Amino acid sequence: MAFQLKENRKETENKTIRFPVNLIERIEKALENKNVTFSSFVIQACEYALENMYSPQDEQ
């Protein structure tokens, strides 16, 4: 399944995370002219990664 951007989320909690500068620049460029915040993109990317992450149980 392809990664698709969605708008808005509800309940949140602050976490501090460090990103490489070049990754921030790439994300910001990808979000230009889209109605999606940096935080929303990161949340969605993490959810996508978790849903599509390899698990040894998948082979059974």
PDB file of N, H, CA, C and O in Angstrom:
ATOM      1  N   MET A   1       0.856  -1.179   0.000  1.00  0.00           N
ATOM      2  CA  MET A   1       0.000   0.000   0.000  1.00  0.00           C
ATOM      3  C   MET A   1       0.901   1.242   0.000  1.00  0.00           C
ATOM      4  O   MET A   1       1.891   1.290   0.730  1.00  0.00           O
ATOM      5  N   ALA A   2       0.568   2.220  -0.798  1.00  0.00           N
ATOM      6  H   ALA A   2      -0.236   2.182  -1.391  1.00  0.00           H
ATOM      7  CA  ALA A   2       1.347   3.452  -0.883  1.00  0.00           C
ATOM      8  C   ALA A   2       1.021   4.373   0.294  1.00  0.00           C
ATOM      9  O   ALA A   2      -0.093   4.373   0.818  1.00  0.00           O
ATOM     10  N   PHE A   3       2.010   5.144   0.689  1.00  0.00           N
ATOM     11  H   PHE A   3       2.915   5.144   0.264  1.00  0.00           H
ATOM     12  CA  PHE A   3       1.836   6.112   1.772  1.00  0.00           C
ATOM     13  C   PHE A   3       0.983   7.268   1.272  1.00  0.00           C
ATOM     14  O   PHE A   3       1.308   7.868   0.247  1.00  0.00           O
ATOM     15  N   GLN A   4      -0.095   7.592   1.967  1.00  0.00           N
ATOM     16  H   GLN A   4      -0.359   7.105   2.799  1.00  0.00           H
ATOM     17  CA  GLN A   4      -0.981   8.684   1.582  1.00  0.00           C
ATOM     18  C   GLN A   4      -1.117   9.662   2.727  1.00  0.00           C
ATOM     19  O   GLN A   4      -1.329   9.259   3.871  1.00  0.00           O
ATOM     20  N   LEU A   5      -0.997  10.956   2.426  1.00  0.00           N
ATOM     21  H   LEU A   5      -0.826  11.283   1.496  1.00  0.00           H
ATOM     22  CA  LEU A   5      -1.120  11.987   3.454  1.00  0.00           C
ATOM     23  C   LEU A   5      -2.577  12.211   3.826  1.00  0.00           C
ATOM     24  O   LEU A   5      -3.452  12.246   2.960  1.00  0.00           O
ATOM     25  N   LYS A   6      -2.831  12.363   5.133  1.00  0.00           N
ATOM     26  H   LYS A   6      -2.121  12.335   5.836  1.00  0.00           H
ATOM     27  CA  LYS A   6      -4.162  12.680   5.644  1.00  0.00           C
ATOM     28  C   LYS A   6      -4.065  13.992   6.405  1.00  0.00           C
ATOM     29  O   LYS A   6      -2.972  14.427   6.768  1.00  0.00           O
ATOM     30  N   GLU A   7      -5.196  14.616   6.644  1.00  0.00           N
ATOM     31  H   GLU A   7      -6.085  14.263   6.350  1.00  0.00           H
ATOM     32  CA  GLU A   7      -5.210  15.859   7.411  1.00  0.00           C
ATOM     33  C   GLU A   7      -5.644  15.594   8.847  1.00  0.00           C
ATOM     34  O   GLU A   7      -6.442  14.696   9.117  1.00  0.00           O
ATOM     35  N   ASN A   8      -5.101  16.397   9.765  1.00  0.00           N
ATOM     36  H   ASN A   8      -4.453  17.126   9.546  1.00  0.00           H
ATOM     37  CA  ASN A   8      -5.527  16.480  11.173  1.00  0.00           C
ATOM     38  C   ASN A   8      -5.491  15.205  12.008  1.00  0.00           C
ATOM     39  O   ASN A   8      -5.770  14.106  11.529  1.00  0.00           O
ATOM     40  N   ARG A   9      -5.147  15.393  13.241  1.00  0.00           N
ATOM     41  H   ARG A   9      -4.920  16.286  13.631  1.00  0.00           H
ATOM     42  CA  ARG A   9      -5.143  14.374  14.286  1.00  0.00           C
ATOM     43  C   ARG A   9      -5.735  15.004  15.533  1.00  0.00           C
ATOM     44  O   ARG A   9      -5.905  16.223  15.583  1.00  0.00           O
ATOM     45  N   LYS A  10      -6.052  14.207  16.537  1.00  0.00           N
ATOM     46  H   LYS A  10      -5.915  13.217  16.497  1.00  0.00           H
ATOM     47  CA  LYS A  10      -6.642  14.752  17.757  1.00  0.00           C
ATOM     48  C   LYS A  10      -5.676  14.707  18.926  1.00  0.00           C
ATOM     49  O   LYS A  10      -4.687  15.439  18.927  1.00  0.00           O
ATOM     50  N   GLU A  11      -5.932  13.869  19.921  1.00  0.00           N
ATOM     51  H   GLU A  11      -6.736  13.274  19.920  1.00  0.00           H
ATOM     52  CA  GLU A  11      -5.161  13.837  21.169  1.00  0.00           C
ATOM     53  C   GLU A  11      -3.668  13.629  20.894  1.00  0.00           C
ATOM     54  O   GLU A  11      -3.276  12.714  20.170  1.00  0.00           O
ATOM     55  N   THR A  12      -2.845  14.501  21.491  1.00  0.00           N
ATOM     56  H   THR A  12      -3.163  15.244  22.080  1.00  0.00           H
ATOM     57  CA  THR A  12      -1.402  14.408  21.264  1.00  0.00           C
ATOM     58  C   THR A  12      -0.627  14.618  22.551  1.00  0.00           C
ATOM     59  O   THR A  12      -1.172  15.062  23.561  1.00  0.00           O
ATOM     60  N   GLU A  13       0.645  14.292  22.494  1.00  0.00           N
ATOM     61  H   GLU A  13       1.088  13.931  21.673  1.00  0.00           H
ATOM     62  CA  GLU A  13       1.581  14.527  23.596  1.00  0.00           C
ATOM     63  C   GLU A  13       2.898  14.981  22.968  1.00  0.00           C
ATOM     64  O   GLU A  13       3.288  14.479  21.914  1.00  0.00           O
ATOM     65  N   ASN A  14       3.574  15.914  23.602  1.00  0.00           N
ATOM     66  H   ASN A  14       3.257  16.321  24.458  1.00  0.00           H
ATOM     67  CA  ASN A  14       4.847  16.409  23.071  1.00  0.00           C
ATOM     68  C   ASN A  14       5.973  15.423  23.332  1.00  0.00           C
ATOM     69  O   ASN A  14       6.086  14.863  24.423  1.00  0.00           O
ATOM     70  N   LYS A  15       6.807  15.217  22.317  1.00  0.00           N
ATOM     71  H   LYS A  15       6.715  15.672  21.431  1.00  0.00           H
ATOM     72  CA  LYS A  15       8.038  14.433  22.417  1.00  0.00           C
ATOM     73  C   LYS A  15       9.103  15.208  21.663  1.00  0.00           C
ATOM     74  O   LYS A  15       8.819  15.815  20.630  1.00  0.00           O
ATOM     75  N   THR A  16      10.308  15.191  22.164  1.00  0.00           N
ATOM     76  H   THR A  16      10.539  14.698  23.003  1.00  0.00           H
ATOM     77  CA  THR A  16      11.409  15.857  21.480  1.00  0.00           C
ATOM     78  C   THR A  16      12.195  14.806  20.709  1.00  0.00           C
ATOM     79  O   THR A  16      12.563  13.765  21.253  1.00  0.00           O
ATOM     80  N   ILE A  17      12.446  15.090  19.443  1.00  0.00           N
ATOM     81  H   ILE A  17      12.147  15.936  19.002  1.00  0.00           H
ATOM     82  CA  ILE A  17      13.183  14.161  18.591  1.00  0.00           C
ATOM     83  C   ILE A  17      14.118  14.958  17.700  1.00  0.00           C
ATOM     84  O   ILE A  17      13.766  16.044  17.240  1.00  0.00           O
ATOM     85  N   ARG A  18      15.278  14.438  17.460  1.00  0.00           N
ATOM     86  H   ARG A  18      15.564  13.556  17.834  1.00  0.00           H
ATOM     87  CA  ARG A  18      16.253  15.124  16.607  1.00  0.00           C
ATOM     88  C   ARG A  18      16.237  14.486  15.220  1.00  0.00           C
ATOM     89  O   ARG A  18      16.254  13.264  15.081  1.00  0.00           O
ATOM     90  N   PHE A  19      16.204  15.334  14.208  1.00  0.00           N
ATOM     91  H   PHE A  19      16.190  16.328  14.321  1.00  0.00           H
ATOM     92  CA  PHE A  19      16.239  14.895  12.815  1.00  0.00           C
ATOM     93  C   PHE A  19      17.500  15.416  12.149  1.00  0.00           C
ATOM     94  O   PHE A  19      17.947  16.519  12.464  1.00  0.00           O
ATOM     95  N   PRO A  20      18.081  14.653  11.240  1.00  0.00           N
ATOM     96  CA  PRO A  20      19.173  15.208  10.439  1.00  0.00           C
ATOM     97  C   PRO A  20      18.641  16.387   9.622  1.00  0.00           C
ATOM     98  O   PRO A  20      17.521  16.337   9.111  1.00  0.00           O
ATOM     99  N   VAL A  21      19.434  17.435   9.500  1.00  0.00           N
ATOM    100  H   VAL A  21      20.343  17.476   9.915  1.00  0.00           H
ATOM    101  CA  VAL A  21      18.994  18.646   8.801  1.00  0.00           C
ATOM    102  C   VAL A  21      18.540  18.327   7.382  1.00  0.00           C
ATOM    103  O   VAL A  21      17.524  18.850   6.924  1.00  0.00           O
ATOM    104  N   ASN A  22      19.288  17.469   6.679  1.00  0.00           N
ATOM    105  H   ASN A  22      20.114  17.045   7.050  1.00  0.00           H
ATOM    106  CA  ASN A  22      18.912  17.180   5.297  1.00  0.00           C
ATOM    107  C   ASN A  22      17.564  16.460   5.212  1.00  0.00           C
ATOM    108  O   ASN A  22      16.840  16.633   4.232  1.00  0.00           O
ATOM    109  N   LEU A  23      17.215  15.655   6.223  1.00  0.00           N
ATOM    110  H   LEU A  23      17.803  15.514   7.020  1.00  0.00           H
ATOM    111  CA  LEU A  23      15.915  14.991   6.234  1.00  0.00           C
ATOM    112  C   LEU A  23      14.802  16.006   6.467  1.00  0.00           C
ATOM    113  O   LEU A  23      13.750  15.928   5.832  1.00  0.00           O
ATOM    114  N   ILE A  24      15.021  16.946   7.360  1.00  0.00           N
ATOM    115  H   ILE A  24      15.876  17.010   7.875  1.00  0.00           H
ATOM    116  CA  ILE A  24      14.033  18.016   7.588  1.00  0.00           C
ATOM    117  C   ILE A  24      13.785  18.775   6.297  1.00  0.00           C
ATOM    118  O   ILE A  24      12.639  19.045   5.937  1.00  0.00           O
ATOM    119  N   GLU A  25      14.860  19.119   5.602  1.00  0.00           N
ATOM    120  H   GLU A  25      15.790  18.900   5.895  1.00  0.00           H
ATOM    121  CA  GLU A  25      14.728  19.855   4.343  1.00  0.00           C
ATOM    122  C   GLU A  25      13.947  19.059   3.309  1.00  0.00           C
ATOM    123  O   GLU A  25      13.109  19.615   2.599  1.00  0.00           O
ATOM    124  N   ARG A  26      14.216  17.763   3.219  1.00  0.00           N
ATOM    125  H   ARG A  26      14.896  17.311   3.796  1.00  0.00           H
ATOM    126  CA  ARG A  26      13.495  16.917   2.251  1.00  0.00           C
ATOM    127  C   ARG A  26      12.008  16.818   2.593  1.00  0.00           C
ATOM    128  O   ARG A  26      11.158  16.880   1.705  1.00  0.00           O
ATOM    129  N   ILE A  27      11.698  16.665   3.881  1.00  0.00           N
ATOM    130  H   ILE A  27      12.389  16.614   4.603  1.00  0.00           H
ATOM    131  CA  ILE A  27      10.293  16.584   4.297  1.00  0.00           C
ATOM    132  C   ILE A  27       9.583  17.905   4.018  1.00  0.00           C
ATOM    133  O   ILE A  27       8.489  17.916   3.453  1.00  0.00           O
ATOM    134  N   GLU A  28      10.197  19.011   4.408  1.00  0.00           N
ATOM    135  H   GLU A  28      11.086  19.002   4.867  1.00  0.00           H
ATOM    136  CA  GLU A  28       9.573  20.317   4.182  1.00  0.00           C
ATOM    137  C   GLU A  28       9.331  20.571   2.694  1.00  0.00           C
ATOM    138  O   GLU A  28       8.300  21.129   2.318  1.00  0.00           O
ATOM    139  N   LYS A  29      10.268  20.167   1.858  1.00  0.00           N
ATOM    140  H   LYS A  29      11.106  19.713   2.163  1.00  0.00           H
ATOM    141  CA  LYS A  29      10.097  20.332   0.413  1.00  0.00           C
ATOM    142  C   LYS A  29       8.927  19.481  -0.089  1.00  0.00           C
ATOM    143  O   LYS A  29       8.136  19.938  -0.915  1.00  0.00           O
ATOM    144  N   ALA A  30       8.817  18.254   0.405  1.00  0.00           N
ATOM    145  H   ALA A  30       9.459  17.882   1.075  1.00  0.00           H
ATOM    146  CA  ALA A  30       7.734  17.365   0.000  1.00  0.00           C
ATOM    147  C   ALA A  30       6.366  17.880   0.443  1.00  0.00           C
ATOM    148  O   ALA A  30       5.352  17.569  -0.183  1.00  0.00           O
ATOM    149  N   LEU A  31       6.333  18.670   1.521  1.00  0.00           N
ATOM    150  H   LEU A  31       7.157  18.923   2.029  1.00  0.00           H
ATOM    151  CA  LEU A  31       5.060  19.163   2.058  1.00  0.00           C
ATOM    152  C   LEU A  31       4.640  20.520   1.495  1.00  0.00           C
ATOM    153  O   LEU A  31       3.555  21.012   1.801  1.00  0.00           O
ATOM    154  N   GLU A  32       5.503  21.125   0.669  1.00  0.00           N
ATOM    155  H   GLU A  32       6.385  20.725   0.420  1.00  0.00           H
ATOM    156  CA  GLU A  32       5.154  22.426   0.087  1.00  0.00           C
ATOM    157  C   GLU A  32       3.827  22.315  -0.669  1.00  0.00           C
ATOM    158  O   GLU A  32       3.591  21.359  -1.408  1.00  0.00           O
ATOM    159  N   ASN A  33       2.975  23.311  -0.467  1.00  0.00           N
ATOM    160  H   ASN A  33       3.166  24.088   0.133  1.00  0.00           H
ATOM    161  CA  ASN A  33       1.674  23.393  -1.148  1.00  0.00           C
ATOM    162  C   ASN A  33       0.735  22.238  -0.794  1.00  0.00           C
ATOM    163  O   ASN A  33      -0.192  21.935  -1.545  1.00  0.00           O
ATOM    164  N   LYS A  34       0.974  21.600   0.341  1.00  0.00           N
ATOM    165  H   LYS A  34       1.727  21.846   0.951  1.00  0.00           H
ATOM    166  CA  LYS A  34       0.072  20.552   0.833  1.00  0.00           C
ATOM    167  C   LYS A  34      -0.472  21.025   2.177  1.00  0.00           C
ATOM    168  O   LYS A  34       0.199  21.762   2.899  1.00  0.00           O
ATOM    169  N   ASN A  35      -1.652  20.615   2.499  1.00  0.00           N
ATOM    170  H   ASN A  35      -2.197  20.017   1.912  1.00  0.00           H
ATOM    171  CA  ASN A  35      -2.289  21.032   3.745  1.00  0.00           C
ATOM    172  C   ASN A  35      -1.956  20.044   4.864  1.00  0.00           C
ATOM    173  O   ASN A  35      -2.851  19.514   5.523  1.00  0.00           O
ATOM    174  N   VAL A  36      -0.655  19.802   5.071  1.00  0.00           N
ATOM    175  H   VAL A  36       0.072  20.232   4.536  1.00  0.00           H
ATOM    176  CA  VAL A  36      -0.193  18.846   6.070  1.00  0.00           C
ATOM    177  C   VAL A  36       0.979  19.462   6.827  1.00  0.00           C
ATOM    178  O   VAL A  36       1.907  19.988   6.213  1.00  0.00           O
ATOM    179  N   THR A  37       0.940  19.400   8.150  1.00  0.00           N
ATOM    180  H   THR A  37       0.185  18.973   8.649  1.00  0.00           H
ATOM    181  CA  THR A  37       2.034  19.943   8.947  1.00  0.00           C
ATOM    182  C   THR A  37       3.170  18.932   9.023  1.00  0.00           C
ATOM    183  O   THR A  37       2.993  17.752   8.720  1.00  0.00           O
ATOM    184  N   PHE A  38       4.329  19.411   9.429  1.00  0.00           N
ATOM    185  H   PHE A  38       4.473  20.369   9.676  1.00  0.00           H
ATOM    186  CA  PHE A  38       5.496  18.548   9.621  1.00  0.00           C
ATOM    187  C   PHE A  38       5.156  17.448  10.635  1.00  0.00           C
ATOM    188  O   PHE A  38       5.437  16.272  10.405  1.00  0.00           O
ATOM    189  N   SER A  39       4.556  17.842  11.743  1.00  0.00           N
ATOM    190  H   SER A  39       4.328  18.798  11.930  1.00  0.00           H
ATOM    191  CA  SER A  39       4.207  16.868  12.793  1.00  0.00           C
ATOM    192  C   SER A  39       3.236  15.815  12.278  1.00  0.00           C
ATOM    193  O   SER A  39       3.399  14.627  12.556  1.00  0.00           O
ATOM    194  N   SER A  40       2.237  16.243  11.535  1.00  0.00           N
ATOM    195  H   SER A  40       2.105  17.208  11.309  1.00  0.00           H
ATOM    196  CA  SER A  40       1.269  15.306  10.985  1.00  0.00           C
ATOM    197  C   SER A  40       1.944  14.319  10.045  1.00  0.00           C
ATOM    198  O   SER A  40       1.633  13.128  10.062  1.00  0.00           O
ATOM    199  N   PHE A  41       2.866  14.810   9.224  1.00  0.00           N
ATOM    200  H   PHE A  41       3.119  15.778   9.210  1.00  0.00           H
ATOM    201  CA  PHE A  41       3.600  13.932   8.317  1.00  0.00           C
ATOM    202  C   PHE A  41       4.391  12.886   9.097  1.00  0.00           C
ATOM    203  O   PHE A  41       4.359  11.703   8.760  1.00  0.00           O
ATOM    204  N   VAL A  42       5.099  13.319  10.135  1.00  0.00           N
ATOM    205  H   VAL A  42       5.125  14.281  10.409  1.00  0.00           H
ATOM    206  CA  VAL A  42       5.917  12.390  10.923  1.00  0.00           C
ATOM    207  C   VAL A  42       5.036  11.335  11.589  1.00  0.00           C
ATOM    208  O   VAL A  42       5.390  10.156  11.593  1.00  0.00           O
ATOM    209  N   ILE A  43       3.907  11.733  12.145  1.00  0.00           N
ATOM    210  H   ILE A  43       3.619  12.691  12.142  1.00  0.00           H
ATOM    211  CA  ILE A  43       2.983  10.792  12.776  1.00  0.00           C
ATOM    212  C   ILE A  43       2.506   9.761  11.760  1.00  0.00           C
ATOM    213  O   ILE A  43       2.515   8.559  12.027  1.00  0.00           O
ATOM    214  N   GLN A  44       2.087  10.248  10.589  1.00  0.00           N
ATOM    215  H   GLN A  44       2.080  11.225  10.373  1.00  0.00           H
ATOM    216  CA  GLN A  44       1.592   9.342   9.557  1.00  0.00           C
ATOM    217  C   GLN A  44       2.685   8.416   9.039  1.00  0.00           C
ATOM    218  O   GLN A  44       2.427   7.243   8.770  1.00  0.00           O
ATOM    219  N   ALA A  45       3.896   8.930   8.899  1.00  0.00           N
ATOM    220  H   ALA A  45       4.106   9.883   9.118  1.00  0.00           H
ATOM    221  CA  ALA A  45       5.010   8.102   8.442  1.00  0.00           C
ATOM    222  C   ALA A  45       5.320   7.012   9.461  1.00  0.00           C
ATOM    223  O   ALA A  45       5.603   5.874   9.085  1.00  0.00           O
ATOM    224  N   CYS A  46       5.269   7.349  10.748  1.00  0.00           N
ATOM    225  H   CYS A  46       5.040   8.273  11.053  1.00  0.00           H
ATOM    226  CA  CYS A  46       5.507   6.351  11.798  1.00  0.00           C
ATOM    227  C   CYS A  46       4.413   5.290  11.798  1.00  0.00           C
ATOM    228  O   CYS A  46       4.708   4.101  11.917  1.00  0.00           O
ATOM    229  N   GLU A  47       3.162   5.702  11.667  1.00  0.00           N
ATOM    230  H   GLU A  47       2.923   6.668  11.570  1.00  0.00           H
ATOM    231  CA  GLU A  47       2.056   4.746  11.618  1.00  0.00           C
ATOM    232  C   GLU A  47       2.210   3.816  10.423  1.00  0.00           C
ATOM    233  O   GLU A  47       2.014   2.607  10.545  1.00  0.00           O
ATOM    234  N   TYR A  48       2.556   4.367   9.280  1.00  0.00           N
ATOM    235  H   TYR A  48       2.715   5.349   9.180  1.00  0.00           H
ATOM    236  CA  TYR A  48       2.761   3.571   8.072  1.00  0.00           C
ATOM    237  C   TYR A  48       3.890   2.564   8.292  1.00  0.00           C
ATOM    238  O   TYR A  48       3.758   1.393   7.938  1.00  0.00           O
ATOM    239  N   ALA A  49       4.990   3.019   8.874  1.00  0.00           N
ATOM    240  H   ALA A  49       5.097   3.971   9.162  1.00  0.00           H
ATOM    241  CA  ALA A  49       6.130   2.132   9.128  1.00  0.00           C
ATOM    242  C   ALA A  49       5.729   0.993  10.060  1.00  0.00           C
ATOM    243  O   ALA A  49       6.082  -0.161   9.817  1.00  0.00           O
ATOM    244  N   LEU A  50       4.999   1.307  11.120  1.00  0.00           N
ATOM    245  H   LEU A  50       4.713   2.245  11.318  1.00  0.00           H
ATOM    246  CA  LEU A  50       4.583   0.277  12.070  1.00  0.00           C
ATOM    247  C   LEU A  50       3.639  -0.742  11.426  1.00  0.00           C
ATOM    248  O   LEU A  50       3.744  -1.941  11.683  1.00  0.00           O
ATOM    249  N   GLU A  51       2.723  -0.264  10.594  1.00  0.00           N
ATOM    250  H   GLU A  51       2.637   0.710  10.385  1.00  0.00           H
ATOM    251  CA  GLU A  51       1.761  -1.154   9.939  1.00  0.00           C
ATOM    252  C   GLU A  51       2.418  -2.028   8.881  1.00  0.00           C
ATOM    253  O   GLU A  51       1.903  -3.098   8.557  1.00  0.00           O
ATOM    254  N   ASN A  52       3.547  -1.588   8.339  1.00  0.00           N
ATOM    255  H   ASN A  52       3.965  -0.719   8.602  1.00  0.00           H
ATOM    256  CA  ASN A  52       4.189  -2.308   7.245  1.00  0.00           C
ATOM    257  C   ASN A  52       5.557  -2.869   7.623  1.00  0.00           C
ATOM    258  O   ASN A  52       6.335  -3.265   6.756  1.00  0.00           O
ATOM    259  N   MET A  53       5.840  -2.899   8.905  1.00  0.00           N
ATOM    260  H   MET A  53       5.207  -2.577   9.609  1.00  0.00           H
ATOM    261  CA  MET A  53       7.122  -3.367   9.388  1.00  0.00           C
ATOM    262  C   MET A  53       7.186  -4.894   9.316  1.00  0.00           C
ATOM    263  O   MET A  53       6.206  -5.584   9.595  1.00  0.00           O
ATOM    264  N   TYR A  54       8.336  -5.394   8.945  1.00  0.00           N
ATOM    265  H   TYR A  54       9.133  -4.833   8.719  1.00  0.00           H
ATOM    266  CA  TYR A  54       8.560  -6.836   8.866  1.00  0.00           C
ATOM    267  C   TYR A  54       8.463  -7.459  10.254  1.00  0.00           C
ATOM    268  O   TYR A  54       8.969  -6.913  11.235  1.00  0.00           O
ATOM    269  N   SER A  55       7.817  -8.584  10.313  1.00  0.00           N
ATOM    270  H   SER A  55       7.406  -9.027   9.516  1.00  0.00           H
ATOM    271  CA  SER A  55       7.722  -9.331  11.559  1.00  0.00           C
ATOM    272  C   SER A  55       8.012 -10.794  11.253  1.00  0.00           C
ATOM    273  O   SER A  55       7.478 -11.321  10.277  1.00  0.00           O
ATOM    274  N   PRO A  56       8.850 -11.481  12.061  1.00  0.00           N
ATOM    275  CA  PRO A  56       9.104 -12.909  11.828  1.00  0.00           C
ATOM    276  C   PRO A  56       7.827 -13.743  11.817  1.00  0.00           C
ATOM    277  O   PRO A  56       7.786 -14.797  11.181  1.00  0.00           O
ATOM    278  N   GLN A  57       6.788 -13.289  12.509  1.00  0.00           N
ATOM    279  H   GLN A  57       6.821 -12.433  13.026  1.00  0.00           H
ATOM    280  CA  GLN A  57       5.515 -14.006  12.542  1.00  0.00           C
ATOM    281  C   GLN A  57       4.858 -14.014  11.163  1.00  0.00           C
ATOM    282  O   GLN A  57       4.039 -14.887  10.877  1.00  0.00           O
ATOM    283  N   ASP A  58       5.212 -13.042  10.293  1.00  0.00           N
ATOM    284  H   ASP A  58       5.878 -12.332  10.525  1.00  0.00           H
ATOM    285  CA  ASP A  58       4.639 -12.970   8.954  1.00  0.00           C
ATOM    286  C   ASP A  58       5.018 -14.168   8.110  1.00  0.00           C
ATOM    287  O   ASP A  58       4.307 -14.501   7.162  1.00  0.00           O
ATOM    288  N   GLU A  59       6.137 -14.832   8.435  1.00  0.00           N
ATOM    289  H   GLU A  59       6.715 -14.562   9.205  1.00  0.00           H
ATOM    290  CA  GLU A  59       6.615 -15.957   7.642  1.00  0.00           C
ATOM    291  C   GLU A  59       5.956 -17.268   8.037  1.00  0.00           C
ATOM    292  O   GLU A  59       6.077 -18.254   7.310  1.00  0.00           O
ATOM    293  N   GLN A  60       5.270 -17.306   9.156  1.00  0.00           N
ATOM    294  H   GLN A  60       5.172 -16.505   9.746  1.00  0.00           H
ATOM    295  CA  GLN A  60       4.661 -18.556   9.634  1.00  0.00           C
ATOM    296  C   GLN A  60       3.321 -18.786   9.009  1.00  0.00           C
ATOM    297  O   GLN A  60       2.669 -19.789   9.298  1.00  0.00           O
TER     298      GLN A  60
END
